[in-house]
Amino acid sequence: MQASATKIIEPDLEYLERLKVLDLPTLSDFINTASESVFKKIARNEKHPLFNRIVVNQARVSSRLNTVYRPPKCRTQKRFDSFFPSYMSKFNQPF
């Protein structure tokens, strides 16, 4: 949809060139940015209905566990790529 809309505005340019001229992010960049802000919003608000899906790491036994979140163990890549496991891993910065 983005490619079609930008092609109407700038018909002579390639897709990435059109985005650069129009100062637009790629659709995947836009989705990632929006998802990051949603995850951060959920993680900060304990009263959010989805807050219980985020597991905060309480174990302080080893340096490997010195992380903010504890994503669930996923048997498949599809499950790991879903919203909560992937963003818990992405924002798992050491204290």
ChimeraX attribute file (.defattr): number of C-alpha atoms within 10 A of each C-alpha:
attribute: neighborCount
match mode: 1-to-1
recipient: residues
	/A:1	7
	/A:2	11
	/A:3	14
	/A:4	11
	/A:5	10
	/A:6	18
	/A:7	16
	/A:8	9
	/A:9	11
	/A:10	16
	/A:11	12
	/A:12	10
	/A:13	13
	/A:14	12
	/A:15	16
	/A:16	13
	/A:17	12
	/A:18	18
	/A:19	18
	/A:20	11
	/A:21	11
	/A:22	12
	/A:23	9
	/A:24	14
	/A:25	13
	/A:26	14
	/A:27	12
	/A:28	9
	/A:29	11
	/A:30	12
	/A:31	11
	/A:32	12
	/A:33	12
	/A:34	11
	/A:35	14
	/A:36	16
	/A:37	11
	/A:38	11
	/A:39	18
	/A:40	13
	/A:41	13
	/A:42	18
	/A:43	20
	/A:44	10
	/A:45	11
	/A:46	11
	/A:47	10
	/A:48	11
	/A:49	9
	/A:50	13
	/A:51	15
	/A:52	12
	/A:53	13
	/A:54	18
	/A:55	16
	/A:56	15
	/A:57	14
	/A:58	12
	/A:59	11
	/A:60	10
	/A:61	8
	/A:62	7
	/A:63	8
	/A:64	8
	/A:65	14
	/A:66	17
	/A:67	19
	/A:68	18
	/A:69	22
	/A:70	18
	/A:71	20
	/A:72	16
	/A:73	9
	/A:74	11
	/A:75	8
	/A:76	8
	/A:77	9
	/A:78	8
	/A:79	14
	/A:80	17
	/A:81	12
	/A:82	10
	/A:83	12
	/A:84	18
	/A:85	20
	/A:86	16
	/A:87	20
	/A:88	22
	/A:89	16
	/A:90	12
	/A:91	14
	/A:92	17
	/A:93	11
	/A:94	11
	/A:95	6
